[in-house]
């Protein structure tokens, strides 16, 4: 399953981490540094099918940087179809390590791979430096309708560019302990107001149990909640103009809500993906986990003592009449503009994630949550009813949630800096039971200052 803001291992695979548990991403990105590549492989006109056919029959070796475990299984499918093309897999690290090495190679003009695994939120970091190959001239635009709408919006450019091909997703929902809810007469909250009341009721009845844990080191989850609430924290215009709004009215609504619950002491703010956090799930400290579609597989392997007690539901809503969710996790396959084999690289990226057998393998072997509409409507996938969730069709729950994720959410060109600053301001305020709304203002100020130092014009600042 996948987390985001970064990566991981088979069972803890994309924990916004590699950044330390969940995105305490350090290493700031110098947004405008780095060579954009030779540009020799950039195509502006559609590449002919004859040229594609010729390239795919020409002996070629592609290098692909990815942290995905056992991906050689999917690659074997590609190499069987195109025996002249061989793909060398390199695990250059996860999260910050992966992206830092990639930026370093691009800046040096040597050592960069033909393709790389890139999470949705990291795509702008590389498009802003012209580091990615536009896949549209190589036929990628034809794949648009195969993928969930919001994922295509994450990889597309304003001029019809296709910067990467979606691989997996993480629409956010709520996993909850049915036994704890039943014991305390709590109904599954449909709104955030109901959620807050349930949090107070539960903790008053049993001070050792919290309705949920909002990890103070998890900017990934916060961004997902911003996404659900309809916030527009970032917007890039051209190459040098940026809008930053992490303390606008919507953000302050979240800050007031979650900061208030933390101050009351009715939710916990334990750092996630730690020994204490795992123990909390197994001993019943947390009655819900606001997580993503990769969460069910992750939890079933990490909280075995609670098997059969969990169920899945959509996130509570700010407006019950307009169901909405955000995303937390998932990544793409992107070709680098500096590749000397653009046709083969482009075809590999497309095949890896759109070929039905390859896409299904990601879902059944690596337990990724699909990005293709075909799999999300396949009864073989959505009909899975794991005993850990009492036989509930959890994949169907999250497939339906995916339809409510907005297509308009954007990321900044320096995600790791945004994550670091969040952890040191907003996250700290939650842990300290301090003023979260004030912390949002500090986050805004820090990001604005950083952006200006990187040469961006920040609108309204």
Secondary structure as UniProt FT lines:
FT   TURN            10..14
FT   TURN            20..23
FT   TURN            31..32
FT   TURN            40..41
FT   HELIX           49..56
FT   STRAND          60..65
FT   TURN            69..71
FT   HELIX           72..81
FT   TURN            83..84
FT   STRAND          85..90
FT   HELIX           96..108
FT   STRAND          115..119
FT   HELIX           120..122
FT   HELIX           123..127
FT   TURN            128..130
FT   HELIX           136..138
FT   HELIX           140..146
FT   HELIX           149..155
FT   TURN            158..159
FT   STRAND          165..166
FT   STRAND          168..169
FT   STRAND          171..177
FT   HELIX           178..183
FT   TURN            184..185
FT   HELIX           192..205
FT   TURN            207..208
FT   TURN            216..217
FT   HELIX           219..229
FT   STRAND          234..237
FT   TURN            238..240
FT   STRAND          241..244
FT   TURN            246..247
FT   HELIX           249..264
FT   HELIX           275..282
FT   TURN            283..284
FT   STRAND          288..292
FT   TURN            293..294
FT   HELIX           295..302
FT   HELIX           304..306
FT   TURN            307..308
FT   STRAND          310..314
FT   TURN            320..321
FT   STRAND          331..336
FT   TURN            337..338
FT   HELIX           342..354
FT   HELIX           356..364
FT   STRAND          369..370
FT   HELIX           373..376
FT   HELIX           379..382
FT   HELIX           387..389
FT   TURN            390..391
FT   HELIX           394..402
FT   TURN            403..404
FT   HELIX           415..422
FT   HELIX           423..427
FT   HELIX           428..432
FT   HELIX           436..453
FT   TURN            454..455
FT   STRAND          457..458
FT   TURN            459..460
//
